[in-house]
Amino acid sequence: MYVCSCFGITEQQVREHADTGACTPRQIASACKAGTDCGGCVRRIQSLLGRGDCPRRELIDSGAPEPLGAEADAVAPAALSGAA
């Protein structure tokens, strides 16, 4: 059965990408473009992915700080000194 009619992606293809490590709708989109046109299939993709085991989710759930926060802290003082 088709999940994404815009790109002709089937449930089986989504499951195959999930089996090879695509754990989120965004990762599925990167793998096969499903969900990147009209977006009508994103909820279906989410339901196919479910809440199964995902190695990348373990990294996210570990509470490791995001690099963006550290970069933002490093940029803020420079922006303030340039404004003065």
PDB file with one MODEL, atoms N, CA, C and O in Angstrom:
MODEL        1
ATOM      1  N   MET A   1       0.841  -1.181   0.000  1.00  0.00           N
ATOM      2  CA  MET A   1       0.000   0.000   0.000  1.00  0.00           C
ATOM      3  C   MET A   1       0.890   1.249   0.000  1.00  0.00           C
ATOM      4  O   MET A   1       1.918   1.289   0.675  1.00  0.00           O
ATOM      5  N   TYR A   2       0.484   2.254  -0.757  1.00  0.00           N
ATOM      6  CA  TYR A   2       1.258   3.485  -0.832  1.00  0.00           C
ATOM      7  C   TYR A   2       1.077   4.319   0.427  1.00  0.00           C
ATOM      8  O   TYR A   2      -0.032   4.474   0.938  1.00  0.00           O
ATOM      9  N   VAL A   3       2.190   4.851   0.915  1.00  0.00           N
ATOM     10  CA  VAL A   3       2.177   5.788   2.033  1.00  0.00           C
ATOM     11  C   VAL A   3       2.267   7.200   1.474  1.00  0.00           C
ATOM     12  O   VAL A   3       1.520   8.089   1.882  1.00  0.00           O
ATOM     13  N   CYS A   4       3.174   7.396   0.550  1.00  0.00           N
ATOM     14  CA  CYS A   4       3.407   8.709  -0.060  1.00  0.00           C
ATOM     15  C   CYS A   4       3.060   8.625  -1.544  1.00  0.00           C
ATOM     16  O   CYS A   4       3.800   8.052  -2.343  1.00  0.00           O
ATOM     17  N   SER A   5       1.935   9.201  -1.883  1.00  0.00           N
ATOM     18  CA  SER A   5       1.522   9.156  -3.290  1.00  0.00           C
ATOM     19  C   SER A   5       2.312  10.149  -4.135  1.00  0.00           C
ATOM     20  O   SER A   5       2.412   9.974  -5.349  1.00  0.00           O
ATOM     21  N   CYS A   6       2.869  11.176  -3.527  1.00  0.00           N
ATOM     22  CA  CYS A   6       3.651  12.156  -4.285  1.00  0.00           C
ATOM     23  C   CYS A   6       4.896  11.520  -4.907  1.00  0.00           C
ATOM     24  O   CYS A   6       5.270  11.849  -6.033  1.00  0.00           O
ATOM     25  N   PHE A   7       5.537  10.607  -4.170  1.00  0.00           N
ATOM     26  CA  PHE A   7       6.763   9.977  -4.646  1.00  0.00           C
ATOM     27  C   PHE A   7       6.633   8.471  -4.827  1.00  0.00           C
ATOM     28  O   PHE A   7       7.621   7.800  -5.123  1.00  0.00           O
ATOM     29  N   GLY A   8       5.432   7.928  -4.653  1.00  0.00           N
ATOM     30  CA  GLY A   8       5.200   6.508  -4.869  1.00  0.00           C
ATOM     31  C   GLY A   8       5.920   5.610  -3.873  1.00  0.00           C
ATOM     32  O   GLY A   8       6.421   4.550  -4.249  1.00  0.00           O
ATOM     33  N   ILE A   9       5.978   6.017  -2.613  1.00  0.00           N
ATOM     34  CA  ILE A   9       6.676   5.246  -1.582  1.00  0.00           C
ATOM     35  C   ILE A   9       5.664   4.364  -0.852  1.00  0.00           C
ATOM     36  O   ILE A   9       4.607   4.832  -0.428  1.00  0.00           O
ATOM     37  N   THR A  10       5.999   3.099  -0.713  1.00  0.00           N
ATOM     38  CA  THR A  10       5.100   2.134  -0.085  1.00  0.00           C
ATOM     39  C   THR A  10       5.437   1.935   1.393  1.00  0.00           C
ATOM     40  O   THR A  10       6.494   2.344   1.872  1.00  0.00           O
ATOM     41  N   GLU A  11       4.500   1.291   2.100  1.00  0.00           N
ATOM     42  CA  GLU A  11       4.737   0.944   3.506  1.00  0.00           C
ATOM     43  C   GLU A  11       5.985   0.077   3.627  1.00  0.00           C
ATOM     44  O   GLU A  11       6.795   0.267   4.535  1.00  0.00           O
ATOM     45  N   GLN A  12       6.134  -0.865   2.719  1.00  0.00           N
ATOM     46  CA  GLN A  12       7.290  -1.762   2.750  1.00  0.00           C
ATOM     47  C   GLN A  12       8.593  -0.980   2.624  1.00  0.00           C
ATOM     48  O   GLN A  12       9.560  -1.275   3.325  1.00  0.00           O
ATOM     49  N   GLN A  13       8.628   0.006   1.745  1.00  0.00           N
ATOM     50  CA  GLN A  13       9.843   0.809   1.586  1.00  0.00           C
ATOM     51  C   GLN A  13      10.149   1.591   2.856  1.00  0.00           C
ATOM     52  O   GLN A  13      11.310   1.687   3.253  1.00  0.00           O
ATOM     53  N   VAL A  14       9.126   2.152   3.500  1.00  0.00           N
ATOM     54  CA  VAL A  14       9.332   2.878   4.754  1.00  0.00           C
ATOM     55  C   VAL A  14       9.897   1.929   5.801  1.00  0.00           C
ATOM     56  O   VAL A  14      10.837   2.279   6.514  1.00  0.00           O
ATOM     57  N   ARG A  15       9.327   0.726   5.899  1.00  0.00           N
ATOM     58  CA  ARG A  15       9.819  -0.261   6.872  1.00  0.00           C
ATOM     59  C   ARG A  15      11.263  -0.667   6.588  1.00  0.00           C
ATOM     60  O   ARG A  15      12.054  -0.853   7.512  1.00  0.00           O
ATOM     61  N   GLU A  16      11.604  -0.805   5.303  1.00  0.00           N
ATOM     62  CA  GLU A  16      12.979  -1.161   4.939  1.00  0.00           C
ATOM     63  C   GLU A  16      13.958  -0.061   5.356  1.00  0.00           C
ATOM     64  O   GLU A  16      15.040  -0.352   5.866  1.00  0.00           O
ATOM     65  N   HIS A  17      13.581   1.192   5.141  1.00  0.00           N
ATOM     66  CA  HIS A  17      14.440   2.302   5.560  1.00  0.00           C
ATOM     67  C   HIS A  17      14.549   2.345   7.074  1.00  0.00           C
ATOM     68  O   HIS A  17      15.617   2.641   7.611  1.00  0.00           O
ATOM     69  N   ALA A  18      13.457   2.052   7.768  1.00  0.00           N
ATOM     70  CA  ALA A  18      13.482   2.011   9.228  1.00  0.00           C
ATOM     71  C   ALA A  18      14.405   0.896   9.714  1.00  0.00           C
ATOM     72  O   ALA A  18      15.131   1.070  10.693  1.00  0.00           O
ATOM     73  N   ASP A  19      14.376  -0.236   9.037  1.00  0.00           N
ATOM     74  CA  ASP A  19      15.238  -1.361   9.413  1.00  0.00           C
ATOM     75  C   ASP A  19      16.712  -1.040   9.234  1.00  0.00           C
ATOM     76  O   ASP A  19      17.562  -1.602   9.924  1.00  0.00           O
ATOM     77  N   THR A  20      17.016  -0.135   8.309  1.00  0.00           N
ATOM     78  CA  THR A  20      18.411   0.230   8.071  1.00  0.00           C
ATOM     79  C   THR A  20      18.842   1.455   8.870  1.00  0.00           C
ATOM     80  O   THR A  20      19.949   1.959   8.687  1.00  0.00           O
ATOM     81  N   GLY A  21      17.961   1.940   9.766  1.00  0.00           N
ATOM     82  CA  GLY A  21      18.387   3.000  10.681  1.00  0.00           C
ATOM     83  C   GLY A  21      17.631   4.303  10.632  1.00  0.00           C
ATOM     84  O   GLY A  21      17.898   5.179  11.455  1.00  0.00           O
ATOM     85  N   ALA A  22      16.706   4.482   9.715  1.00  0.00           N
ATOM     86  CA  ALA A  22      15.922   5.716   9.671  1.00  0.00           C
ATOM     87  C   ALA A  22      14.843   5.635  10.748  1.00  0.00           C
ATOM     88  O   ALA A  22      13.894   4.861  10.624  1.00  0.00           O
ATOM     89  N   CYS A  23      14.990   6.437  11.806  1.00  0.00           N
ATOM     90  CA  CYS A  23      14.135   6.308  12.984  1.00  0.00           C
ATOM     91  C   CYS A  23      13.074   7.389  13.109  1.00  0.00           C
ATOM     92  O   CYS A  23      12.181   7.284  13.950  1.00  0.00           O
ATOM     93  N   THR A  24      13.158   8.411  12.296  1.00  0.00           N
ATOM     94  CA  THR A  24      12.224   9.524  12.389  1.00  0.00           C
ATOM     95  C   THR A  24      11.671   9.837  11.001  1.00  0.00           C
ATOM     96  O   THR A  24      12.264   9.443   9.997  1.00  0.00           O
ATOM     97  N   PRO A  25      10.550  10.536  10.936  1.00  0.00           N
ATOM     98  CA  PRO A  25      10.034  10.947   9.624  1.00  0.00           C
ATOM     99  C   PRO A  25      11.048  11.770   8.829  1.00  0.00           C
ATOM    100  O   PRO A  25      11.099  11.671   7.603  1.00  0.00           O
ATOM    101  N   ARG A  26      11.844  12.571   9.508  1.00  0.00           N
ATOM    102  CA  ARG A  26      12.857  13.368   8.815  1.00  0.00           C
ATOM    103  C   ARG A  26      13.916  12.468   8.181  1.00  0.00           C
ATOM    104  O   ARG A  26      14.367  12.729   7.066  1.00  0.00           O
ATOM    105  N   GLN A  27      14.312  11.414   8.886  1.00  0.00           N
ATOM    106  CA  GLN A  27      15.301  10.485   8.340  1.00  0.00           C
ATOM    107  C   GLN A  27      14.711   9.679   7.191  1.00  0.00           C
ATOM    108  O   GLN A  27      15.410   9.376   6.224  1.00  0.00           O
ATOM    109  N   ILE A  28      13.438   9.332   7.287  1.00  0.00           N
ATOM    110  CA  ILE A  28      12.760   8.665   6.171  1.00  0.00           C
ATOM    111  C   ILE A  28      12.744   9.600   4.967  1.00  0.00           C
ATOM    112  O   ILE A  28      12.998   9.170   3.841  1.00  0.00           O
ATOM    113  N   ALA A  29      12.450  10.865   5.198  1.00  0.00           N
ATOM    114  CA  ALA A  29      12.422  11.848   4.112  1.00  0.00           C
ATOM    115  C   ALA A  29      13.792  11.958   3.446  1.00  0.00           C
ATOM    116  O   ALA A  29      13.885  12.066   2.223  1.00  0.00           O
ATOM    117  N   SER A  30      14.837  11.930   4.240  1.00  0.00           N
ATOM    118  CA  SER A  30      16.195  11.992   3.675  1.00  0.00           C
ATOM    119  C   SER A  30      16.510  10.762   2.844  1.00  0.00           C
ATOM    120  O   SER A  30      17.236  10.833   1.852  1.00  0.00           O
ATOM    121  N   ALA A  31      15.952   9.630   3.263  1.00  0.00           N
ATOM    122  CA  ALA A  31      16.241   8.376   2.570  1.00  0.00           C
ATOM    123  C   ALA A  31      15.474   8.236   1.262  1.00  0.00           C
ATOM    124  O   ALA A  31      16.003   7.695   0.290  1.00  0.00           O
ATOM    125  N   CYS A  32      14.218   8.724   1.226  1.00  0.00           N
ATOM    126  CA  CYS A  32      13.400   8.446   0.028  1.00  0.00           C
ATOM    127  C   CYS A  32      12.469   9.579  -0.392  1.00  0.00           C
ATOM    128  O   CYS A  32      11.666   9.393  -1.306  1.00  0.00           O
ATOM    129  N   LYS A  33      12.548  10.730   0.237  1.00  0.00           N
ATOM    130  CA  LYS A  33      11.744  11.919  -0.068  1.00  0.00           C
ATOM    131  C   LYS A  33      10.304  11.855   0.427  1.00  0.00           C
ATOM    132  O   LYS A  33       9.573  12.835   0.285  1.00  0.00           O
ATOM    133  N   ALA A  34       9.876  10.740   1.001  1.00  0.00           N
ATOM    134  CA  ALA A  34       8.501  10.637   1.494  1.00  0.00           C
ATOM    135  C   ALA A  34       8.255  11.703   2.548  1.00  0.00           C
ATOM    136  O   ALA A  34       9.037  11.850   3.487  1.00  0.00           O
ATOM    137  N   GLY A  35       7.171  12.441   2.390  1.00  0.00           N
ATOM    138  CA  GLY A  35       6.812  13.473   3.348  1.00  0.00           C
ATOM    139  C   GLY A  35       7.357  14.844   3.039  1.00  0.00           C
ATOM    140  O   GLY A  35       7.116  15.782   3.798  1.00  0.00           O
ATOM    141  N   THR A  36       8.092  14.994   1.939  1.00  0.00           N
ATOM    142  CA  THR A  36       8.720  16.285   1.638  1.00  0.00           C
ATOM    143  C   THR A  36       7.924  17.152   0.670  1.00  0.00           C
ATOM    144  O   THR A  36       8.279  18.311   0.457  1.00  0.00           O
ATOM    145  N   ASP A  37       6.860  16.620   0.081  1.00  0.00           N
ATOM    146  CA  ASP A  37       6.093  17.430  -0.870  1.00  0.00           C
ATOM    147  C   ASP A  37       4.858  18.007  -0.178  1.00  0.00           C
ATOM    148  O   ASP A  37       4.917  19.124   0.337  1.00  0.00           O
ATOM    149  N   CYS A  38       3.772  17.295  -0.154  1.00  0.00           N
ATOM    150  CA  CYS A  38       2.538  17.839   0.443  1.00  0.00           C
ATOM    151  C   CYS A  38       2.475  17.623   1.953  1.00  0.00           C
ATOM    152  O   CYS A  38       1.748  18.335   2.645  1.00  0.00           O
ATOM    153  N   GLY A  39       3.225  16.652   2.474  1.00  0.00           N
ATOM    154  CA  GLY A  39       3.251  16.386   3.906  1.00  0.00           C
ATOM    155  C   GLY A  39       2.091  15.555   4.416  1.00  0.00           C
ATOM    156  O   GLY A  39       2.001  15.295   5.616  1.00  0.00           O
ATOM    157  N   GLY A  40       1.213  15.137   3.540  1.00  0.00           N
ATOM    158  CA  GLY A  40       0.044  14.376   3.954  1.00  0.00           C
ATOM    159  C   GLY A  40       0.350  12.995   4.495  1.00  0.00           C
ATOM    160  O   GLY A  40      -0.505  12.391   5.141  1.00  0.00           O
ATOM    161  N   CYS A  41       1.528  12.485   4.256  1.00  0.00           N
ATOM    162  CA  CYS A  41       1.868  11.129   4.691  1.00  0.00           C
ATOM    163  C   CYS A  41       2.685  11.092   5.973  1.00  0.00           C
ATOM    164  O   CYS A  41       2.985  10.006   6.470  1.00  0.00           O
ATOM    165  N   VAL A  42       3.049  12.230   6.518  1.00  0.00           N
ATOM    166  CA  VAL A  42       3.945  12.259   7.669  1.00  0.00           C
ATOM    167  C   VAL A  42       3.352  11.523   8.868  1.00  0.00           C
ATOM    168  O   VAL A  42       4.065  10.785   9.548  1.00  0.00           O
ATOM    169  N   ARG A  43       2.078  11.706   9.136  1.00  0.00           N
ATOM    170  CA  ARG A  43       1.459  11.002  10.268  1.00  0.00           C
ATOM    171  C   ARG A  43       1.456   9.495  10.052  1.00  0.00           C
ATOM    172  O   ARG A  43       1.660   8.732  10.996  1.00  0.00           O
ATOM    173  N   ARG A  44       1.229   9.071   8.835  1.00  0.00           N
ATOM    174  CA  ARG A  44       1.255   7.641   8.539  1.00  0.00           C
ATOM    175  C   ARG A  44       2.672   7.091   8.725  1.00  0.00           C
ATOM    176  O   ARG A  44       2.849   5.992   9.249  1.00  0.00           O
ATOM    177  N   ILE A  45       3.663   7.847   8.301  1.00  0.00           N
ATOM    178  CA  ILE A  45       5.053   7.436   8.489  1.00  0.00           C
ATOM    179  C   ILE A  45       5.354   7.326   9.979  1.00  0.00           C
ATOM    180  O   ILE A  45       5.988   6.365  10.416  1.00  0.00           O
ATOM    181  N   GLN A  46       4.901   8.305  10.760  1.00  0.00           N
ATOM    182  CA  GLN A  46       5.106   8.259  12.205  1.00  0.00           C
ATOM    183  C   GLN A  46       4.493   7.005  12.806  1.00  0.00           C
ATOM    184  O   GLN A  46       5.098   6.362  13.664  1.00  0.00           O
ATOM    185  N   SER A  47       3.292   6.656  12.357  1.00  0.00           N
ATOM    186  CA  SER A  47       2.643   5.466  12.910  1.00  0.00           C
ATOM    187  C   SER A  47       3.356   4.188  12.489  1.00  0.00           C
ATOM    188  O   SER A  47       3.396   3.226  13.257  1.00  0.00           O
ATOM    189  N   LEU A  48       3.917   4.159  11.289  1.00  0.00           N
ATOM    190  CA  LEU A  48       4.679   2.989  10.855  1.00  0.00           C
ATOM    191  C   LEU A  48       5.966   2.836  11.662  1.00  0.00           C
ATOM    192  O   LEU A  48       6.384   1.720  11.970  1.00  0.00           O
ATOM    193  N   LEU A  49       6.588   3.958  12.000  1.00  0.00           N
ATOM    194  CA  LEU A  49       7.820   3.907  12.775  1.00  0.00           C
ATOM    195  C   LEU A  49       7.544   3.523  14.222  1.00  0.00           C
ATOM    196  O   LEU A  49       8.361   2.861  14.862  1.00  0.00           O
ATOM    197  N   GLY A  50       6.389   3.941  14.735  1.00  0.00           N
ATOM    198  CA  GLY A  50       6.019   3.609  16.099  1.00  0.00           C
ATOM    199  C   GLY A  50       7.025   4.110  17.104  1.00  0.00           C
ATOM    200  O   GLY A  50       7.697   5.119  16.893  1.00  0.00           O
ATOM    201  N   ARG A  51       7.117   3.390  18.197  1.00  0.00           N
ATOM    202  CA  ARG A  51       8.062   3.754  19.254  1.00  0.00           C
ATOM    203  C   ARG A  51       9.051   2.627  19.474  1.00  0.00           C
ATOM    204  O   ARG A  51       9.441   2.335  20.604  1.00  0.00           O
ATOM    205  N   GLY A  52       9.448   2.001  18.388  1.00  0.00           N
ATOM    206  CA  GLY A  52      10.377   0.871  18.469  1.00  0.00           C
ATOM    207  C   GLY A  52      11.762   1.296  18.897  1.00  0.00           C
ATOM    208  O   GLY A  52      12.035   2.480  19.092  1.00  0.00           O
ATOM    209  N   ASP A  53      12.626   0.321  19.041  1.00  0.00           N
ATOM    210  CA  ASP A  53      14.007   0.594  19.425  1.00  0.00           C
ATOM    211  C   ASP A  53      14.723   1.322  18.298  1.00  0.00           C
ATOM    212  O   ASP A  53      14.613   0.958  17.127  1.00  0.00           O
ATOM    213  N   CYS A  54      15.442   2.336  18.674  1.00  0.00           N
ATOM    214  CA  CYS A  54      16.204   3.102  17.698  1.00  0.00           C
ATOM    215  C   CYS A  54      17.522   3.497  18.342  1.00  0.00           C
ATOM    216  O   CYS A  54      17.518   4.170  19.373  1.00  0.00           O
ATOM    217  N   PRO A  55      18.644   3.099  17.768  1.00  0.00           N
ATOM    218  CA  PRO A  55      19.934   3.424  18.380  1.00  0.00           C
ATOM    219  C   PRO A  55      20.145   4.923  18.540  1.00  0.00           C
ATOM    220  O   PRO A  55      20.756   5.352  19.519  1.00  0.00           O
ATOM    221  N   ARG A  56      19.660   5.720  17.613  1.00  0.00           N
ATOM    222  CA  ARG A  56      19.853   7.164  17.696  1.00  0.00           C
ATOM    223  C   ARG A  56      19.016   7.770  18.809  1.00  0.00           C
ATOM    224  O   ARG A  56      19.428   8.766  19.402  1.00  0.00           O
ATOM    225  N   ARG A  57      17.845   7.198  19.115  1.00  0.00           N
ATOM    226  CA  ARG A  57      17.030   7.709  20.206  1.00  0.00           C
ATOM    227  C   ARG A  57      17.761   7.594  21.537  1.00  0.00           C
ATOM    228  O   ARG A  57      17.580   8.438  22.415  1.00  0.00           O
ATOM    229  N   GLU A  58      18.583   6.563  21.697  1.00  0.00           N
ATOM    230  CA  GLU A  58      19.342   6.408  22.934  1.00  0.00           C
ATOM    231  C   GLU A  58      20.278   7.587  23.128  1.00  0.00           C
ATOM    232  O   GLU A  58      20.454   8.048  24.255  1.00  0.00           O
ATOM    233  N   LEU A  59      20.883   8.086  22.060  1.00  0.00           N
ATOM    234  CA  LEU A  59      21.766   9.242  22.159  1.00  0.00           C
ATOM    235  C   LEU A  59      20.977  10.489  22.528  1.00  0.00           C
ATOM    236  O   LEU A  59      21.425  11.293  23.345  1.00  0.00           O
ATOM    237  N   ILE A  60      19.808  10.649  21.928  1.00  0.00           N
ATOM    238  CA  ILE A  60      18.976  11.812  22.203  1.00  0.00           C
ATOM    239  C   ILE A  60      18.488  11.781  23.644  1.00  0.00           C
ATOM    240  O   ILE A  60      18.515  12.801  24.333  1.00  0.00           O
ATOM    241  N   ASP A  61      18.041  10.611  24.103  1.00  0.00           N
ATOM    242  CA  ASP A  61      17.497  10.480  25.448  1.00  0.00           C
ATOM    243  C   ASP A  61      18.562  10.511  26.529  1.00  0.00           C
ATOM    244  O   ASP A  61      18.221  10.625  27.706  1.00  0.00           O
ATOM    245  N   SER A  62      19.842  10.415  26.177  1.00  0.00           N
ATOM    246  CA  SER A  62      20.900  10.366  27.185  1.00  0.00           C
ATOM    247  C   SER A  62      21.102  11.704  27.875  1.00  0.00           C
ATOM    248  O   SER A  62      21.760  11.764  28.914  1.00  0.00           O
ATOM    249  N   GLY A  63      20.555  12.773  27.328  1.00  0.00           N
ATOM    250  CA  GLY A  63      20.681  14.083  27.948  1.00  0.00           C
ATOM    251  C   GLY A  63      21.969  14.795  27.603  1.00  0.00           C
ATOM    252  O   GLY A  63      22.339  15.759  28.273  1.00  0.00           O
ATOM    253  N   ALA A  64      22.653  14.346  26.584  1.00  0.00           N
ATOM    254  CA  ALA A  64      23.887  15.011  26.169  1.00  0.00           C
ATOM    255  C   ALA A  64      23.563  16.422  25.694  1.00  0.00           C
ATOM    256  O   ALA A  64      22.585  16.620  24.972  1.00  0.00           O
ATOM    257  N   PRO A  65      24.372  17.408  26.091  1.00  0.00           N
ATOM    258  CA  PRO A  65      24.088  18.788  25.685  1.00  0.00           C
ATOM    259  C   PRO A  65      24.211  18.956  24.180  1.00  0.00           C
ATOM    260  O   PRO A  65      25.048  18.325  23.535  1.00  0.00           O
ATOM    261  N   GLU A  66      23.377  19.799  23.644  1.00  0.00           N
ATOM    262  CA  GLU A  66      23.402  20.060  22.204  1.00  0.00           C
ATOM    263  C   GLU A  66      24.473  21.088  21.889  1.00  0.00           C
ATOM    264  O   GLU A  66      24.630  22.051  22.639  1.00  0.00           O
ATOM    265  N   PRO A  67      25.213  20.914  20.804  1.00  0.00           N
ATOM    266  CA  PRO A  67      26.258  21.864  20.436  1.00  0.00           C
ATOM    267  C   PRO A  67      25.721  23.263  20.172  1.00  0.00           C
ATOM    268  O   PRO A  67      26.432  24.244  20.388  1.00  0.00           O
ATOM    269  N   LEU A  68      24.506  23.369  19.718  1.00  0.00           N
ATOM    270  CA  LEU A  68      23.934  24.668  19.377  1.00  0.00           C
ATOM    271  C   LEU A  68      23.927  25.578  20.597  1.00  0.00           C
ATOM    272  O   LEU A  68      24.205  26.771  20.473  1.00  0.00           O
ATOM    273  N   GLY A  69      23.616  25.040  21.775  1.00  0.00           N
ATOM    274  CA  GLY A  69      23.602  25.840  22.993  1.00  0.00           C
ATOM    275  C   GLY A  69      24.973  26.417  23.303  1.00  0.00           C
ATOM    276  O   GLY A  69      25.089  27.584  23.675  1.00  0.00           O
ATOM    277  N   ALA A  70      25.999  25.612  23.153  1.00  0.00           N
ATOM    278  CA  ALA A  70      27.361  26.071  23.421  1.00  0.00           C
ATOM    279  C   ALA A  70      27.782  27.121  22.405  1.00  0.00           C
ATOM    280  O   ALA A  70      28.440  28.101  22.754  1.00  0.00           O
ATOM    281  N   GLU A  71      27.401  26.915  21.143  1.00  0.00           N
ATOM    282  CA  GLU A  71      27.732  27.896  20.108  1.00  0.00           C
ATOM    283  C   GLU A  71      27.034  29.214  20.367  1.00  0.00           C
ATOM    284  O   GLU A  71      27.619  30.278  20.165  1.00  0.00           O
ATOM    285  N   ALA A  72      25.791  29.155  20.810  1.00  0.00           N
ATOM    286  CA  ALA A  72      25.036  30.375  21.088  1.00  0.00           C
ATOM    287  C   ALA A  72      25.695  31.156  22.219  1.00  0.00           C
ATOM    288  O   ALA A  72      25.764  32.384  22.160  1.00  0.00           O
ATOM    289  N   ASP A  73      26.186  30.456  23.262  1.00  0.00           N
ATOM    290  CA  ASP A  73      26.856  31.119  24.368  1.00  0.00           C
ATOM    291  C   ASP A  73      28.145  31.785  23.901  1.00  0.00           C
ATOM    292  O   ASP A  73      28.490  32.873  24.363  1.00  0.00           O
ATOM    293  N   ALA A  74      28.851  31.133  22.989  1.00  0.00           N
ATOM    294  CA  ALA A  74      30.122  31.675  22.506  1.00  0.00           C
ATOM    295  C   ALA A  74      29.908  32.889  21.611  1.00  0.00           C
ATOM    296  O   ALA A  74      30.766  33.770  21.556  1.00  0.00           O
ATOM    297  N   VAL A  75      28.779  32.951  20.908  1.00  0.00           N
ATOM    298  CA  VAL A  75      28.528  34.037  19.977  1.00  0.00           C
ATOM    299  C   VAL A  75      27.978  35.258  20.690  1.00  0.00           C
ATOM    300  O   VAL A  75      28.259  36.384  20.280  1.00  0.00           O
ATOM    301  N   ALA A  76      27.212  35.067  21.733  1.00  0.00           N
ATOM    302  CA  ALA A  76      26.543  36.177  22.405  1.00  0.00           C
ATOM    303  C   ALA A  76      27.506  37.263  22.889  1.00  0.00           C
ATOM    304  O   ALA A  76      27.241  38.435  22.622  1.00  0.00           O
ATOM    305  N   PRO A  77      28.619  36.950  23.592  1.00  0.00           N
ATOM    306  CA  PRO A  77      29.518  38.023  24.037  1.00  0.00           C
ATOM    307  C   PRO A  77      30.128  38.811  22.887  1.00  0.00           C
ATOM    308  O   PRO A  77      30.295  40.026  22.997  1.00  0.00           O
ATOM    309  N   ALA A  78      30.462  38.151  21.797  1.00  0.00           N
ATOM    310  CA  ALA A  78      31.031  38.837  20.645  1.00  0.00           C
ATOM    311  C   ALA A  78      30.008  39.792  20.047  1.00  0.00           C
ATOM    312  O   ALA A  78      30.356  40.899  19.637  1.00  0.00           O
ATOM    313  N   ALA A  79      28.761  39.375  19.996  1.00  0.00           N
ATOM    314  CA  ALA A  79      27.707  40.222  19.453  1.00  0.00           C
ATOM    315  C   ALA A  79      27.505  41.450  20.344  1.00  0.00           C
ATOM    316  O   ALA A  79      27.259  42.549  19.845  1.00  0.00           O
ATOM    317  N   LEU A  80      27.607  41.264  21.649  1.00  0.00           N
ATOM    318  CA  LEU A  80      27.433  42.385  22.575  1.00  0.00           C
ATOM    319  C   LEU A  80      28.588  43.370  22.470  1.00  0.00           C
ATOM    320  O   LEU A  80      28.365  44.580  22.509  1.00  0.00           O
ATOM    321  N   SER A  81      29.799  42.888  22.341  1.00  0.00           N
ATOM    322  CA  SER A  81      30.957  43.786  22.268  1.00  0.00           C
ATOM    323  C   SER A  81      30.954  44.553  20.948  1.00  0.00           C
ATOM    324  O   SER A  81      31.416  45.692  20.887  1.00  0.00           O
ATOM    325  N   GLY A  82      30.431  43.925  19.888  1.00  0.00           N
ATOM    326  CA  GLY A  82      30.355  44.600  18.601  1.00  0.00           C
ATOM    327  C   GLY A  82      29.281  45.670  18.580  1.00  0.00           C
ATOM    328  O   GLY A  82      29.377  46.627  17.812  1.00  0.00           O
ATOM    329  N   ALA A  83      28.262  45.525  19.408  1.00  0.00           N
ATOM    330  CA  ALA A  83      27.155  46.476  19.441  1.00  0.00           C
ATOM    331  C   ALA A  83      27.519  47.716  20.234  1.00  0.00           C
ATOM    332  O   ALA A  83      26.873  48.752  20.077  1.00  0.00           O
ATOM    333  N   ALA A  84      28.543  47.642  21.089  1.00  0.00           N
ATOM    334  CA  ALA A  84      28.868  48.759  21.974  1.00  0.00           C
ATOM    335  C   ALA A  84      29.645  49.832  21.324  1.00  0.00           C
ATOM    336  O   ALA A  84      29.980  50.827  21.967  1.00  0.00           O
TER     337      ALA A  84
ENDMDL
END
